[in-house]
Amino acid sequence: MNSEHLRYDTILTHAGRAPAQHSGAVNTPVYRASTILFPDLAALEAKEGTKLRYGRRGTPTTHALEDAICALEMADKALVTPSGVNAISVVLMAFAEPGAHFLMTDSAYGPARKFCELMLRKFGVETTYYDPAIGAEIESLIRPETKLIWMESPGSQTFEVQDVTAICTVAQRRAIPTAIDNTWSGGYFCQPLTQGVDISVQAGTKYISGHSDLMLGSIACRDAQYDRLRDTYLRFGVCVGGDDAFLAMRGLRTMAVRMAHHHTSGLKVANWLLQQEEVLRVMHPGLPGDPGHDLWKQHFSGASGLFGFVMRSVDRAALGRMFDGLTLFGMGSSWGGFESLLVPSNPSVYRSATTWTPGGQTVRIHVGLEDPDDLIAELRRGFDRLRE
Ligand SMILES: *Cc1c(COP(=O)(O)O)cnc(C)c1O
């Protein structure tokens, strides 16, 4: 597809599709393959150079998904993994070597930090966690052996927006590769590679899937990083099944309309929460009063449905009355599906470079595709039960 003059949403509906190659079917079909047969000896001998040679190395279905992810993230190349955590661990592993030093934001997703502490440390990689608000000051933490700078913006649980441009300017001057967890934006509201980041990772489990029925991860990068990442990926034997790749592409086709709804409804619910006496603070970078709002305006074209708020201190019994009566909001891990979620959280336990003292009970909310007025009514009833 020649996409030079097309707008982003148009590209997303067409990327990774080639109906003429699949009997006219609109969607790339599910290929289930391990063995790929070659027609003659010469073709078999030349297989090293071919894209299709063995199921673990990709099928037309997974290649189509990689093409679509490239369009979504405005990347040169992409790899897909069976989970978001797998995408994170492949990237971290690709830059690991004995004596290496990594810099990781203190607001990073818990399992990313755990991979550094419980896995990479064993192989002699040391990770320093930094204040997510560090910006250009990151330079003072760089050592001769620093091999990777890891960002996440906004941060998991606490939603601080990082000054990605300032960090990348320093990293480029010092020739240190940068990677970011871009799950919050779905890749739809932010394309970090256009802002100087080298590698953008996502849990496709969240907004790419969009339906809470799929585990998937993606790694999007510039050409310069691809060989190193793909090498690690192949060594670990990472691959994604055809059904999962198909579901991911199906989700991706409706991202534009879903994300617009998450943006509008999320802000509506966030603004309502701001006015409630039970709520001390709302952590949503799309709100003008949020500390990350100016950076968010620079780096994002919208907000997803995930944010947090801090309630006044409540005892366990009152919290139980509020949460146990919920009918529209589900309680459970993950987010990015069509449905809303509400879970108490405790971000303080993930920190080491900074402290996080909210002054009350933190709650994480995912605003799904329901009518936001129904969600607000349910939250109002929840606060009523809290006060009983
Ligand atoms: C959920 C999540 C992941 C991990 O994704 P899985 O598919 O569950 O492994 C990574 N980063 C962030 C920010 C997430 O929210």
PDBQT file of the ligand as one rigid body, heavy atoms in Angstrom, charges set to zero:
ROOT
HETATM    1  C1  LIG A 401      -0.513  -5.053  31.206  1.00  0.00    +0.000 C 
HETATM    2  C2  LIG A 401       0.734  -4.295  31.001  1.00  0.00    +0.000 A 
HETATM    3  C3  LIG A 401       1.885  -4.926  30.538  1.00  0.00    +0.000 A 
HETATM    4  C4  LIG A 401       1.991  -6.426  30.388  1.00  0.00    +0.000 C 
HETATM    5  O1  LIG A 401       1.156  -6.972  29.472  1.00  0.00    +0.000 OA
HETATM    6  P1  LIG A 401       0.742  -8.535  29.511  1.00  0.00    +0.000 P 
HETATM    7  O2  LIG A 401       0.185  -8.746  28.159  1.00  0.00    +0.000 OA
HETATM    8  O3  LIG A 401      -0.226  -8.664  30.636  1.00  0.00    +0.000 OA
HETATM    9  O4  LIG A 401       1.978  -9.328  29.757  1.00  0.00    +0.000 OA
HETATM   10  C5  LIG A 401       2.996  -4.154  30.285  1.00  0.00    +0.000 A 
HETATM   11  N1  LIG A 401       2.990  -2.825  30.509  1.00  0.00    +0.000 NA
HETATM   12  C6  LIG A 401       1.913  -2.182  30.969  1.00  0.00    +0.000 A 
HETATM   13  C7  LIG A 401       1.973  -0.724  31.191  1.00  0.00    +0.000 C 
HETATM   14  C8  LIG A 401       0.751  -2.895  31.244  1.00  0.00    +0.000 A 
HETATM   15  O5  LIG A 401      -0.311  -2.266  31.739  1.00  0.00    +0.000 OA
ENDROOT
TORSDOF 0
